[in-house]
Amino acid sequence: MAPIGAERLDVPLGFDVPDEWRPVDPASVGAPGAVVVLLREGVPESAGFTPNITMGLARRTDDAGIADIADEAIGRLAATGVEVSVLERDVVAENDAPCVTQLVQCARGDQTVVQSQVHLLIPLGDAPQDRLAVEMVCSCTLPQLPAVTGDFQHFVASFHIRAENDRDGEES
């Protein structure tokens, strides 16, 4: 999944940045392919890990289904050398805007991080294969999970494609 850079994105996205989260430049935290990176302030660091939310985007013109795209995310994680386990996966919708949510555990050495992932496919044009793949991920340690879950749910629930004149109340 080749990310669409923010400078080339022609789809007007909207979402709320939850309180106590701050946006940072993706390249400054080693996530140059991400369009959005948010760091959580005020949650005790656990094993030196700061909770974060990332959003990646890609235009898909192939026939990959939403489960295939979620599997690709697992493959990208595994390719970084971490031990990856899918703890839970739920296909939320399969038709107009397919969605998969999954809870993933990533372990490297003595550090274990969990990721709540949401994968969406949004039709972009007249061709059925022309779709926007959206990947929203909240990464944290298991002890941090209760403190950040509600914020991530708020972030995901607020995500939308804005109408041309919709500029009220958006964070981004």
Buried (B, 14 or more C-beta within 10 A) or exposed (E): BEBBEEEEBEEEBBBBBBEBBEEBEBEEBEBEBBBBBBBBEEBEEBEEBBBBBBBBBBBBEEEBBBBEBBBBBBEBBEEEEBEBEBEEBEBEEEEEBBBBBBBBBBEEEEEBBBBBBBBBBBBBEEEEEEBBBBBBBBBBBEEBBEBBEEBBBBBBEBBEEBEEEEEEEBBB
